[in-house]
Amino acid sequence: MSLLKKLWPWFAAALSGSFLALCFPPFDHDGLIWIWQGPLLAALWFSDPPKANWSRWRWGLLLGFISGFFFFTINCQWMIQTGHVAGTLWAGLAALVAFSLYLALYFALFGAFAATIGRWVIKEPDKSRKDLFSQSIDVLRVAFLNAAAWCGLEWIRGIVFTGFGWNGLGIALKDHLLLVQFADVIGITGYGFILMFSGIIAFCTLARLGLEVKERQRLRPHVDFAVGVAVIMGLFLYGTTRITEVPKDSIDLRARIMQLNIPIEDKWSEDIKVRQDIIFDYRDLTRTFVETAGHDLILWPETCIPGLFMLDWVQEYFNDHVLKGDDFYLLAGLEDANLIGESATQGGEIYNTITLMKGDTSSYQSYRKMHLVPFGEYIPYRSKLPLFEWIAGGIIEEDFTPGTSYEPLILEKGGHEIGIIPLICFEDTVARHTRQFIRTGPQVMVNVTNDGWFRESAEPVQHYNNAIFRCIEFRRPMIRAANTGVSAFIDSRGSVFSRKEADSFARILRDDETGSTFIRGSLPANVEIDLNPPVTIYARIGDTFSITLGLIALVAVSTRLLITLLHRKAPIEKSGY
């Protein structure tokens, strides 16, 4: 076996993972999302294991793992920036490698499936074949099974260990709004099926055409390709209908986002002067706009000021210096606590919260973050696994406590009660969490986040891209208030452009000259809120589509295992033993 023949499957797997990473920021070559799987499929289907005693599933497991490791290492390279918090970039690099090794397991499982149950064997054209459509049917079968397995694995990835469904295949289509409107039926995870299904059909079509030309045979019917095209056309037609819909009855919410672009080192600083500057900056910027322009809602980002909301000086700060009894709502990301004694070290519970106030703090509403980030807001099994405590205990001295309430916060405007769906940090990337807040009546999603942990990397943009799809899935607008990164207003179509304004501009806070979103400033907008928004199919049934496909793939695996087991027992039964 030549060296090239030995190595090409390994390179092909790595190439597929790299192509997939190029579909997302900072590269954004989203056209590759239709073909990225080609090299991996070629390796899984057309190469032989390097050792005679290796089974095909083991070979597929390895190739899939290589592809996944390359994807996540490139795609999540922003994790290295967390090393600044730990004091050394080596810690960030170790986190990236460990993270990628874990997430690559999902690609490995897909590889094992595609190399066995989902394997496609190309057949040479046969002039005498009466059945002209058998190869197309076989391709459709293979495409469906593999796409179902991929979709199910994407869903599982978003569940296990609190879940990390980050950058599923569908996220790459964020700039193609006509194509992604069907997310209000199947969710963005369901797009993993559509893109894998279409990509496999395209790969098989090219392989069949190549063989037909090579063998100088008459071209065979490619019904499978026609089905793939029909699926994409169906998405376009559905998207055209949805994207042109206009609310029959709506109300505008005058809102303004405050983004101070505070470095993470300053937010954690023990220097009194640095802390005071942060507090005064939020006050001054807010009062400037409150006194010169009418606003219904002012938004501050996650953990915006250094101090627990329950403390007397924090209450006085809001009452006497920020709110001053004026007629506007302030929504701020704050830390709060139920303490035993005078400090967290003496016991009690600390929460990452969104707090909504108007006039003063006497009747505030609060949401406590529920979907906490492991090793960011708490250390899993801290008391049982001393290694975790040793690794991260110096950074996370006390664990945050998760909240328990899925009740929206309420803002009153023009005689209407507008429900605010509160989402903190990565919660706006978790559809199953957001779904619990959906109610009838007017609603707006609000995300407060602090992406300063990752500095000027691709993470804030990737975070924003993932959040867009909550608007489409649930047909609710979103306001994103970031300490730094991407602060924006997104409508129920997933667009940052207003439907009402003739010369609408992208409602994203960024520098006019450089386009950078890592800036200090504020962003105003009128948020159109549907007074009678639909409760989408996805809001009603959640990830039923993806779960069903995953179960179909699981049944296929179980059936294959059962058949294999029966074949192994057959000789023993025949021999009488």
C-alpha positions as CSV (number, residue, x, y, z in Angstrom):
1,M,0.0,0.0,0.0
2,S,1.5,3.3,-1.1
3,L,2.0,6.1,1.4
4,L,-0.5,8.3,-0.3
5,K,-3.1,5.6,-0.2
6,K,-2.5,5.1,3.5
7,L,-2.7,8.8,4.4
8,W,-5.4,10.3,2.2
9,P,-8.3,9.2,4.4
10,W,-6.7,10.9,7.4
11,F,-6.1,14.1,5.4
12,A,-9.7,14.0,4.0
13,A,-11.2,13.8,7.5
14,A,-9.1,16.7,8.7
15,L,-10.0,18.6,5.5
16,S,-13.7,18.2,6.1
17,G,-13.4,19.4,9.7
18,S,-11.4,22.4,8.5
19,F,-13.9,23.2,5.7
20,L,-16.7,23.2,8.3
21,A,-14.8,25.6,10.6
22,L,-14.4,28.0,7.6
23,C,-18.2,28.3,7.4
24,F,-18.3,30.2,10.7
25,P,-16.6,33.4,12.0
26,P,-14.0,34.7,11.8
27,F,-13.9,33.2,8.2
28,D,-17.6,33.1,7.2
29,H,-17.2,31.1,4.0
30,D,-20.7,29.8,4.4
31,G,-21.0,28.4,0.9
32,L,-18.9,25.5,2.1
33,I,-21.7,24.3,4.3
34,W,-23.2,22.4,1.3
35,I,-20.0,20.5,0.5
36,W,-17.8,20.3,3.6
37,Q,-18.7,16.7,4.3
38,G,-17.5,15.5,0.9
39,P,-13.9,14.5,1.8
40,L,-15.0,12.8,5.0
41,L,-17.7,10.8,3.2
42,A,-15.1,9.7,0.6
43,A,-12.8,8.5,3.3
44,L,-15.6,6.7,5.2
45,W,-17.0,5.0,2.2
46,F,-14.2,4.4,-0.3
47,S,-11.1,3.7,1.9
48,D,-10.1,0.6,3.7
49,P,-9.1,0.4,7.4
50,P,-5.3,0.6,7.8
51,K,-5.2,-2.8,9.6
52,A,-6.8,-6.0,8.5
53,N,-8.2,-6.6,12.0
54,W,-9.9,-3.2,12.2
55,S,-13.6,-3.2,11.7
56,R,-15.3,-0.6,9.6
57,W,-17.1,1.0,12.5
58,R,-13.8,1.4,14.3
59,W,-12.3,3.0,11.2
60,G,-15.3,5.3,10.9
61,L,-15.0,6.2,14.6
62,L,-11.4,7.4,14.2
63,L,-12.0,9.3,11.0
64,G,-15.0,11.1,12.4
65,F,-13.0,11.9,15.6
66,I,-10.2,13.5,13.5
67,S,-12.7,15.6,11.5
68,G,-14.5,16.8,14.7
69,F,-11.3,17.6,16.5
70,F,-10.1,19.8,13.6
71,F,-13.5,21.5,13.5
72,F,-13.8,22.4,17.2
73,T,-10.1,23.3,17.6
74,I,-10.4,25.8,14.8
75,N,-13.9,26.9,15.5
76,C,-13.5,27.4,19.3
77,Q,-10.0,28.8,19.3
78,W,-11.4,31.8,21.2
79,M,-11.3,29.5,24.3
80,I,-7.6,30.3,24.5
81,Q,-8.5,33.8,25.7
82,T,-9.9,32.3,28.9
83,G,-6.2,31.8,29.8
84,H,-5.9,35.5,30.6
85,V,-8.3,35.0,33.5
86,A,-6.3,32.1,34.8
87,G,-3.1,34.0,34.4
88,T,-1.5,32.0,31.6
89,L,-2.5,31.3,28.0
90,W,-1.4,27.7,28.5
91,A,-4.5,27.2,30.7
92,G,-6.6,28.5,27.9
93,L,-4.9,26.2,25.4
94,A,-5.4,23.2,27.7
95,A,-9.1,24.1,28.0
96,L,-9.4,24.3,24.2
97,V,-7.8,20.9,23.6
98,A,-9.9,19.2,26.4
99,F,-13.0,20.8,25.0
100,S,-12.3,19.7,21.4
101,L,-11.4,16.2,22.5
102,Y,-14.8,15.8,24.1
103,L,-16.9,17.4,21.4
104,A,-15.1,15.4,18.7
105,L,-16.7,12.3,20.1
106,Y,-20.0,13.3,18.5
107,F,-18.4,13.4,15.1
108,A,-16.8,10.1,15.9
109,L,-20.2,8.5,16.5
110,F,-21.4,9.9,13.2
111,G,-18.3,8.5,11.5
112,A,-19.0,5.0,12.9
113,F,-22.6,5.2,11.8
114,A,-21.8,6.4,8.3
115,A,-19.0,3.8,7.7
116,T,-21.4,0.9,8.5
117,I,-25.1,1.4,8.6
118,G,-25.0,4.5,6.5
119,R,-22.4,3.3,4.1
120,W,-23.0,4.0,0.4
121,V,-21.5,1.6,-2.2
122,I,-21.4,3.1,-5.7
123,K,-22.5,0.8,-8.4
124,E,-21.2,0.8,-12.0
125,P,-23.8,1.7,-14.6
126,D,-25.5,-1.3,-16.1
127,K,-27.1,-1.1,-19.5
128,S,-29.3,-4.1,-18.9
129,R,-30.8,-2.8,-15.7
130,K,-34.5,-2.4,-16.1
131,D,-34.9,-0.5,-12.8
132,L,-33.5,3.0,-13.7
133,F,-34.3,4.4,-10.3
134,S,-32.7,1.9,-7.8
135,Q,-29.5,3.9,-7.4
136,S,-31.4,7.1,-6.7
137,I,-33.6,5.3,-4.1
138,D,-30.4,3.9,-2.5
139,V,-28.9,7.3,-2.3
140,L,-32.0,8.7,-0.7
141,R,-32.0,5.9,1.8
142,V,-28.3,6.6,2.7
143,A,-28.8,10.3,2.8
144,F,-31.8,10.0,5.1
145,L,-30.2,7.7,7.5
146,N,-27.0,9.6,7.8
147,A,-28.7,12.9,8.1
148,A,-31.0,11.5,10.8
149,A,-28.0,10.3,12.8
150,W,-26.3,13.7,12.4
151,C,-29.4,15.5,13.5
152,G,-29.9,13.3,16.5
153,L,-26.3,13.8,17.6
154,E,-26.5,17.6,17.2
155,W,-29.5,17.4,19.6
156,I,-27.7,15.2,22.1
157,R,-24.7,17.6,22.0
158,G,-27.0,20.3,23.1
159,I,-28.2,18.3,26.1
160,V,-25.4,16.3,27.6
161,F,-23.4,17.9,30.5
162,T,-25.8,20.9,30.4
163,G,-25.4,21.0,26.6
164,F,-23.3,22.8,24.1
165,G,-25.2,23.0,20.8
166,W,-23.0,25.8,19.6
167,N,-22.6,26.2,15.9
168,G,-24.7,23.4,14.6
169,L,-24.8,23.3,10.8
170,G,-27.8,25.5,10.4
171,I,-26.1,28.5,12.1
172,A,-23.9,28.9,9.0
173,L,-27.0,30.0,7.1
174,K,-27.5,33.1,9.4
175,D,-27.1,35.5,6.4
176,H,-29.7,33.6,4.3
177,L,-32.9,34.5,6.0
178,L,-35.1,33.1,3.3
179,L,-33.7,29.6,3.9
180,V,-33.9,29.6,7.7
181,Q,-37.5,30.7,8.4
182,F,-38.5,27.0,8.6
183,A,-36.8,27.0,12.0
184,D,-40.1,28.0,13.5
185,V,-41.2,24.4,12.7
186,I,-38.1,22.2,13.2
187,G,-35.8,24.4,15.2
188,I,-32.2,25.2,14.1
189,T,-31.1,21.7,15.1
190,G,-33.5,20.3,12.4
191,Y,-31.4,22.2,9.8
192,G,-28.6,19.8,10.6
193,F,-30.7,17.1,8.9
194,I,-31.6,19.3,5.9
195,L,-28.0,20.3,5.2
196,M,-26.5,16.9,5.7
197,F,-29.2,15.3,3.6
198,S,-28.6,17.8,0.8
199,G,-24.9,17.6,1.0
200,I,-24.8,13.8,0.8
201,I,-27.1,13.8,-2.2
202,A,-24.8,16.3,-3.9
203,F,-21.8,14.2,-3.1
204,C,-23.4,11.0,-4.4
205,T,-24.7,12.7,-7.6
206,L,-21.2,13.9,-8.5
207,A,-19.7,10.5,-7.8
208,R,-22.4,8.8,-10.0
209,L,-22.0,11.3,-12.8
210,G,-18.2,10.9,-12.7
211,L,-18.6,7.1,-13.1
212,E,-21.1,7.4,-15.8
213,V,-18.9,9.7,-17.8
214,K,-15.8,7.5,-17.2
215,E,-17.6,4.4,-18.3
216,R,-19.1,6.2,-21.3
217,Q,-22.6,5.1,-20.4
218,R,-25.8,6.9,-20.9
219,L,-26.6,9.2,-18.0
220,R,-29.0,7.6,-15.5
221,P,-32.0,9.4,-13.9
222,H,-31.0,11.3,-10.8
223,V,-34.2,11.5,-8.9
224,D,-32.3,11.9,-5.7
225,F,-30.8,15.1,-6.9
226,A,-34.3,16.4,-7.9
227,V,-35.5,15.6,-4.3
228,G,-32.6,17.5,-2.8
229,V,-33.4,20.5,-5.0
230,A,-37.1,20.3,-4.1
231,V,-36.3,20.5,-0.4
232,I,-34.2,23.6,-0.9
233,M,-36.9,25.2,-3.1
234,G,-39.5,24.4,-0.5
235,L,-37.4,26.3,2.1
236,F,-37.2,29.3,-0.2
237,L,-41.0,29.3,-0.7
238,Y,-41.7,29.0,2.9
239,G,-39.2,31.7,3.8
240,T,-40.7,34.1,1.3
241,T,-44.1,33.7,2.9
242,R,-42.8,34.1,6.4
243,I,-40.4,37.0,5.9
244,T,-43.0,39.2,4.2
245,E,-45.5,38.8,7.1
246,V,-46.3,42.0,9.0
247,P,-47.9,42.1,12.5
248,K,-51.5,43.2,12.2
249,D,-51.3,45.0,15.5
250,S,-48.1,46.1,17.2
251,I,-46.6,48.6,19.6
252,D,-43.2,50.2,19.5
253,L,-40.9,50.0,22.6
254,R,-38.3,52.8,22.7
255,A,-35.2,51.2,24.0
256,R,-31.5,52.0,24.4
257,I,-28.6,49.7,25.0
258,M,-25.6,50.8,27.1
259,Q,-22.3,49.2,26.2
260,L,-19.2,50.4,28.1
261,N,-16.7,47.9,26.6
262,I,-15.1,47.3,30.1
263,P,-12.1,44.9,30.1
264,I,-12.6,41.8,32.1
265,E,-9.6,42.7,34.3
266,D,-11.4,46.0,35.3
267,K,-14.6,44.2,36.2
268,W,-12.6,41.9,38.5
269,S,-10.4,44.6,39.9
270,E,-10.2,45.2,43.6
271,D,-9.1,48.8,43.0
272,I,-11.7,51.1,44.5
273,K,-11.0,53.8,41.9
274,V,-11.6,51.3,39.0
275,R,-14.9,50.1,40.6
276,Q,-16.1,53.7,41.1
277,D,-15.3,54.6,37.5
278,I,-17.5,51.7,36.3
279,I,-20.4,52.7,38.6
280,F,-20.2,56.4,37.7
281,D,-19.8,55.7,33.9
282,Y,-23.1,53.7,33.8
283,R,-24.8,56.5,35.8
284,D,-23.5,59.3,33.7
285,L,-24.3,57.7,30.3
286,T,-27.7,56.7,31.4
287,R,-28.7,60.0,32.8
288,T,-27.5,61.8,29.7
289,F,-30.0,60.0,27.5
290,V,-32.8,59.9,30.0
291,E,-32.8,63.7,30.4
292,T,-32.5,64.5,26.7
293,A,-34.7,61.8,25.0
294,G,-37.7,59.8,26.0
295,H,-37.1,56.1,26.6
296,D,-39.3,53.2,27.7
297,L,-36.4,50.9,28.5
298,I,-32.7,51.3,29.2
299,L,-30.6,48.2,29.2
300,W,-27.3,47.4,31.0
301,P,-25.4,44.2,30.3
302,E,-24.6,41.2,32.5
303,T,-23.0,41.8,35.9
304,C,-22.6,45.4,35.0
305,I,-21.5,46.9,38.3
306,P,-19.4,45.5,41.1
307,G,-21.8,44.9,44.0
308,L,-24.6,42.7,45.1
309,F,-28.1,44.2,44.4
310,M,-29.2,43.5,48.0
311,L,-26.6,45.8,49.5
312,D,-27.8,49.1,50.9
313,W,-25.3,51.2,48.9
314,V,-26.3,49.6,45.7
315,Q,-30.0,50.3,46.4
316,E,-29.1,53.9,47.2
317,Y,-27.0,54.2,44.0
318,F,-30.0,53.2,41.8
319,N,-32.6,55.2,43.7
320,D,-30.6,58.5,44.1
321,H,-28.3,58.5,41.1
322,V,-29.8,56.5,38.3
323,L,-33.6,56.1,38.5
324,K,-34.5,59.3,40.5
325,G,-38.1,58.4,40.3
326,D,-38.3,59.0,36.5
327,D,-40.7,57.3,34.2
328,F,-38.5,54.7,32.5
329,Y,-37.6,51.1,33.0
330,L,-34.1,50.1,33.7
331,L,-33.1,46.5,33.0
332,A,-29.7,45.5,34.4
333,G,-27.6,42.4,34.7
334,L,-26.6,42.2,38.4
335,E,-25.4,39.8,41.0
336,D,-27.7,39.2,44.0
337,A,-27.6,36.9,47.0
338,N,-29.3,35.4,50.0
339,L,-26.5,35.6,52.5
340,I,-25.9,34.0,55.9
341,G,-23.8,36.6,57.6
342,E,-22.2,39.6,56.0
343,S,-20.4,37.9,53.1
344,A,-20.7,35.0,50.7
345,T,-17.8,33.2,52.4
346,Q,-20.0,32.8,55.5
347,G,-22.6,30.9,53.5
348,G,-25.7,31.6,51.5
349,E,-26.6,31.6,47.8
350,I,-25.3,33.9,45.0
351,Y,-27.3,34.5,41.8
352,N,-26.6,35.9,38.4
353,T,-29.7,38.0,37.7
354,I,-31.6,40.3,35.5
355,T,-33.3,43.0,37.5
356,L,-36.1,45.2,36.1
357,M,-36.8,48.5,37.9
358,K,-38.9,51.6,37.4
359,G,-38.7,54.8,39.5
360,D,-37.0,53.2,42.4
361,T,-36.0,49.7,43.7
362,S,-39.0,49.2,46.0
363,S,-40.9,47.0,43.5
364,Y,-38.3,45.5,41.3
365,Q,-38.7,42.2,39.3
366,S,-35.8,39.8,39.1
367,Y,-34.9,36.7,37.1
368,R,-32.1,34.3,38.4
369,K,-30.0,32.6,35.7
370,M,-30.8,28.9,35.4
371,H,-28.5,27.6,32.8
372,L,-25.2,28.0,34.5
373,V,-21.8,27.6,32.7
374,P,-19.6,24.8,34.0
375,F,-16.2,26.1,35.1
376,G,-17.4,29.6,34.4
377,E,-20.1,30.0,37.1
378,Y,-19.7,26.9,39.1
379,I,-17.4,23.9,39.5
380,P,-19.2,20.6,38.8
381,Y,-18.8,18.1,41.7
382,R,-16.6,20.5,43.6
383,S,-16.8,18.6,46.8
384,K,-16.4,15.1,45.2
385,L,-13.7,15.8,42.6
386,P,-10.8,17.7,44.2
387,L,-9.0,17.9,40.8
388,F,-11.7,20.2,39.5
389,E,-11.4,22.3,42.6
390,W,-7.6,22.4,42.2
391,I,-7.9,23.5,38.6
392,A,-10.6,26.2,38.8
393,G,-11.1,26.9,42.5
394,G,-8.7,29.9,42.5
395,I,-10.9,31.6,39.8
396,I,-14.4,30.4,41.0
397,E,-14.3,30.8,44.7
398,E,-18.0,30.4,45.2
399,D,-20.5,28.7,42.9
400,F,-23.5,30.5,41.6
401,T,-26.9,29.0,42.5
402,P,-29.3,28.4,39.6
403,G,-32.7,30.0,39.6
404,T,-36.0,28.1,39.3
405,S,-38.6,30.4,37.8
406,Y,-39.6,30.5,34.1
407,E,-41.9,33.5,34.6
408,P,-41.3,36.4,32.2
409,L,-40.7,39.9,33.7
410,I,-43.5,42.4,33.0
411,L,-43.2,45.8,31.4
412,E,-46.2,48.1,31.0
413,K,-46.5,50.3,27.9
414,G,-49.6,51.9,26.5
415,G,-52.0,49.9,28.5
416,H,-50.4,46.6,27.4
417,E,-48.3,44.2,29.5
418,I,-45.2,43.2,27.6
419,G,-43.6,40.0,28.7
420,I,-39.8,40.2,28.9
421,I,-38.1,36.8,28.3
422,P,-34.9,37.1,30.4
423,L,-31.8,35.4,29.0
424,I,-28.4,35.7,30.6
425,C,-25.1,35.0,28.8
426,F,-25.3,31.8,26.8
427,E,-29.0,31.2,27.6
428,D,-29.9,32.9,24.4
429,T,-28.2,30.0,22.5
430,V,-30.3,27.3,24.3
431,A,-33.7,27.0,22.5
432,R,-35.2,24.4,24.9
433,H,-34.6,26.9,27.8
434,T,-36.0,29.9,25.9
435,R,-39.1,27.8,24.9
436,Q,-40.2,27.6,28.6
437,F,-40.9,31.3,28.7
438,I,-43.2,31.5,25.7
439,R,-46.7,32.8,26.5
440,T,-49.6,34.2,24.5
441,G,-49.6,38.0,24.3
442,P,-46.8,40.5,23.5
443,Q,-43.3,39.4,24.3
444,V,-39.7,40.5,23.7
445,M,-36.5,38.5,24.5
446,V,-33.7,40.3,26.3
447,N,-30.2,38.9,26.5
448,V,-27.6,40.5,28.8
449,T,-24.1,39.1,28.3
450,N,-20.5,39.8,29.0
451,D,-18.4,38.4,26.2
452,G,-15.4,40.4,27.5
453,W,-14.0,37.0,28.7
454,F,-13.0,36.3,25.2
455,R,-11.6,39.7,24.2
456,E,-11.7,40.6,20.5
457,S,-12.0,37.1,19.3
458,A,-14.7,35.4,17.1
459,E,-16.7,34.2,20.2
460,P,-18.9,37.3,20.5
461,V,-19.9,37.1,16.8
462,Q,-20.5,33.4,17.0
463,H,-22.6,34.0,20.2
464,Y,-24.7,36.6,18.3
465,N,-25.1,34.3,15.3
466,N,-26.5,31.5,17.5
467,A,-28.9,33.9,19.3
468,I,-30.5,35.1,16.0
469,F,-32.3,31.8,15.6
470,R,-34.3,32.2,18.9
471,C,-36.1,35.1,17.2
472,I,-37.0,32.9,14.2
473,E,-37.9,29.8,16.2
474,F,-40.3,31.7,18.5
475,R,-41.2,34.8,16.3
476,R,-40.3,37.2,19.1
477,P,-37.8,40.1,18.7
478,M,-34.7,40.2,20.8
479,I,-32.6,43.0,22.4
480,R,-29.0,42.0,23.1
481,A,-27.1,44.1,25.6
482,A,-23.4,43.2,25.8
483,N,-20.6,44.6,27.9
484,T,-18.6,44.2,24.8
485,G,-19.1,42.2,21.6
486,V,-22.4,42.4,19.8
487,S,-25.2,44.7,21.1
488,A,-28.1,44.6,18.7
489,F,-31.8,44.7,18.1
490,I,-33.1,41.7,16.2
491,D,-36.7,41.3,14.9
492,S,-38.8,38.2,14.7
493,R,-37.4,37.3,11.2
494,G,-33.9,37.2,12.5
495,S,-33.0,40.5,10.9
496,V,-31.3,43.6,12.4
497,F,-33.0,45.8,9.8
498,S,-36.3,47.5,10.7
499,R,-39.4,46.7,8.7
500,K,-40.8,50.2,9.2
501,E,-38.0,52.6,8.5
502,A,-37.5,53.4,4.8
503,D,-33.7,53.7,4.9
504,S,-33.1,51.2,7.7
505,F,-29.6,50.7,9.0
506,A,-28.3,47.6,10.7
507,R,-29.3,48.0,14.4
508,I,-25.9,46.8,15.7
509,L,-23.6,48.9,17.8
510,R,-20.4,49.2,15.9
511,D,-17.8,51.7,14.7
512,D,-18.8,53.4,11.5
513,E,-15.3,53.4,10.1
514,T,-13.8,50.1,11.1
515,G,-17.0,48.1,11.6
516,S,-15.7,46.8,15.0
517,T,-18.3,46.0,17.7
518,F,-15.7,46.2,20.4
519,I,-16.5,49.8,21.2
520,R,-18.0,52.0,23.9
521,G,-21.3,53.6,23.2
522,S,-25.1,53.3,23.2
523,L,-27.6,52.1,20.7
524,P,-31.3,53.3,20.4
525,A,-34.1,51.7,18.5
526,N,-37.8,51.4,18.3
527,V,-38.6,47.7,18.9
528,E,-41.7,46.6,17.1
529,I,-43.6,44.2,19.3
530,D,-46.5,42.1,18.0
531,L,-49.5,42.4,20.3
532,N,-50.8,39.0,19.1
533,P,-47.7,37.0,18.2
534,P,-48.1,33.4,17.0
535,V,-47.1,30.5,19.2
536,T,-45.0,28.7,16.6
537,I,-45.0,24.9,15.9
538,Y,-41.5,24.8,17.3
539,A,-42.6,26.6,20.5
540,R,-45.4,23.9,20.9
541,I,-43.4,20.7,20.1
542,G,-39.8,21.7,20.7
543,D,-37.2,19.4,19.2
544,T,-39.6,16.6,18.4
545,F,-38.4,16.6,14.8
546,S,-34.7,16.1,15.8
547,I,-35.5,13.6,18.5
548,T,-37.6,11.5,16.2
549,L,-34.8,11.4,13.6
550,G,-32.3,10.5,16.3
551,L,-34.6,7.6,17.4
552,I,-34.9,6.4,13.8
553,A,-31.1,6.3,13.6
554,L,-31.0,4.5,16.9
555,V,-33.5,1.9,15.7
556,A,-31.3,1.3,12.6
557,V,-28.3,0.7,14.9
558,S,-30.3,-1.6,17.1
559,T,-31.6,-3.6,14.1
560,R,-28.1,-4.0,12.7
561,L,-26.8,-5.2,16.1
562,L,-29.6,-7.6,16.5
563,I,-29.1,-9.1,13.0
564,T,-25.3,-9.4,13.6
565,L,-26.0,-11.1,16.9
566,L,-28.4,-13.6,15.3
567,H,-26.0,-14.4,12.6
568,R,-23.3,-15.2,15.1
569,K,-25.6,-17.5,17.0
570,A,-26.9,-19.3,13.9
571,P,-23.9,-21.8,13.5
572,I,-24.1,-22.7,17.1
573,E,-27.8,-23.5,16.9
574,K,-27.3,-25.6,13.8
575,S,-24.6,-27.6,15.4
576,G,-26.8,-28.6,18.3
577,Y,-24.8,-26.8,21.0
